[in-house]
Amino acid sequence: MQEKDETETIDRQPFHSDRPEYLASHRSLAACQRELSRLTTTLTAEVEAIADREGETSTIRRTPDRCILQLGPVAITVAWLRTTVDSVAGGQLLVMVWRGMIAGRTKFTPERPSTIPLSGSATIEWQDTLSAEATSEETWLWRAEGGAKGALSSDALAELCMSKLRTALESCRKAA
């Protein structure tokens, strides 16, 4: 049997450092989908409320990673852009407010080319690119590129987006 040398120390990293960071883990994928759903559900409810209250038409198109909300002459789009399929760490959230029609598609009939709407292209009124920041689902925040503005919860980001959408809508009404 060998004797232990009491003076010899072994440098070991703490147990948690062998694990991937939260955003690089598979657990964050489900949390990201829940946060995206929370954001788009809040935005959808707000857009529908404005449409009902002010008599505007609304068009809503949602997929798990994208959302298009057209409210009369303005729209908001939310898209989760991934760098890899199984990691949130490199992904980005792209949020844009548009002036013009982006969701209005008519049924295309090739034998009747006059059914294609003649509308101008949409222009971007505001956009922001954000990244997820979290050590757990409870601490989930969205941080804008550059990080100077601070981080926002999904609810706070929805409020910011709706503020920008309302501003664009008012601007369109004044211009008309």
RAVENFEN-V666593 format. One record per residue. N is the residue number from 0. RES is the residue in one small letter. OMEGA is omega in degrees with one decimal (* if undefined). Layout:
{{N/RES/OMEGA} {N/RES/OMEGA}}
//
This chain:
{{0/m/-179.8} {1/q/176.1} {2/e/177.5} {3/k/174.2} {4/d/-176.5} {5/e/-178.1} {6/t/-179.1} {7/e/177.9} {8/t/179.1} {9/i/177.1} {10/d/177.5} {11/r/175.2} {12/q/175.5} {13/p/-175.9} {14/f/-175.7} {15/h/-177.3} {16/s/176.3} {17/d/179.9} {18/r/177.1} {19/p/175.5} {20/e/-175.0} {21/y/-176.7} {22/l/176.4} {23/a/-177.8} {24/s/178.6} {25/h/179.0} {26/r/-177.8} {27/s/178.9} {28/l/178.8} {29/a/178.5} {30/a/178.6} {31/c/178.4} {32/q/177.9} {33/r/178.8} {34/e/176.3} {35/l/178.5} {36/s/177.9} {37/r/-179.5} {38/l/-176.0} {39/t/176.5} {40/t/177.8} {41/t/179.2} {42/l/179.4} {43/t/179.7} {44/a/179.4} {45/e/179.3} {46/v/178.1} {47/e/178.5} {48/a/178.5} {49/i/-179.9} {50/a/179.1} {51/d/-175.7} {52/r/-172.8} {53/e/176.6} {54/g/177.2} {55/e/174.1} {56/t/178.5} {57/s/174.9} {58/t/-176.4} {59/i/175.7} {60/r/-178.6} {61/r/168.5} {62/t/-178.8} {63/p/-176.7} {64/d/-176.5} {65/r/178.0} {66/c/175.2} {67/i/179.1} {68/l/178.6} {69/q/177.8} {70/l/-177.3} {71/g/-176.3} {72/p/-179.6} {73/v/-179.4} {74/a/172.7} {75/i/176.0} {76/t/177.2} {77/v/-179.7} {78/a/174.5} {79/w/-178.3} {80/l/-176.7} {81/r/171.9} {82/t/174.4} {83/t/-176.3} {84/v/-171.4} {85/d/178.7} {86/s/176.5} {87/v/-171.5} {88/a/-177.4} {89/g/-176.9} {90/g/177.6} {91/q/175.6} {92/l/-179.9} {93/l/-179.2} {94/v/-177.5} {95/m/171.3} {96/v/-173.8} {97/w/167.4} {98/r/-177.6} {99/g/-177.7} {100/m/173.8} {101/i/-177.8} {102/a/-175.2} {103/g/176.2} {104/r/173.0} {105/t/178.6} {106/k/-177.6} {107/f/176.5} {108/t/-173.9} {109/p/-178.7} {110/e/177.8} {111/r/-176.3} {112/p/-179.8} {113/s/179.6} {114/t/178.1} {115/i/-178.2} {116/p/177.6} {117/l/179.4} {118/s/178.9} {119/g/179.6} {120/s/178.3} {121/a/177.3} {122/t/-179.3} {123/i/175.9} {124/e/-177.8} {125/w/174.0} {126/q/176.4} {127/d/175.9} {128/t/-175.2} {129/l/175.4} {130/s/177.4} {131/a/177.7} {132/e/-178.0} {133/a/169.8} {134/t/174.9} {135/s/179.6} {136/e/-178.9} {137/e/-177.6} {138/t/-175.0} {139/w/176.2} {140/l/174.4} {141/w/179.7} {142/r/179.8} {143/a/176.7} {144/e/-176.1} {145/g/173.8} {146/g/-175.8} {147/a/-175.1} {148/k/-175.6} {149/g/-177.1} {150/a/-177.4} {151/l/170.6} {152/s/178.8} {153/s/178.4} {154/d/178.4} {155/a/176.9} {156/l/177.1} {157/a/177.5} {158/e/178.4} {159/l/179.9} {160/c/-179.8} {161/m/176.0} {162/s/178.8} {163/k/178.8} {164/l/177.8} {165/r/178.0} {166/t/179.1} {167/a/179.4} {168/l/177.6} {169/e/179.0} {170/s/177.6} {171/c/179.9} {172/r/179.6} {173/k/-178.7} {174/a/-176.5} {175/a/*}}
//
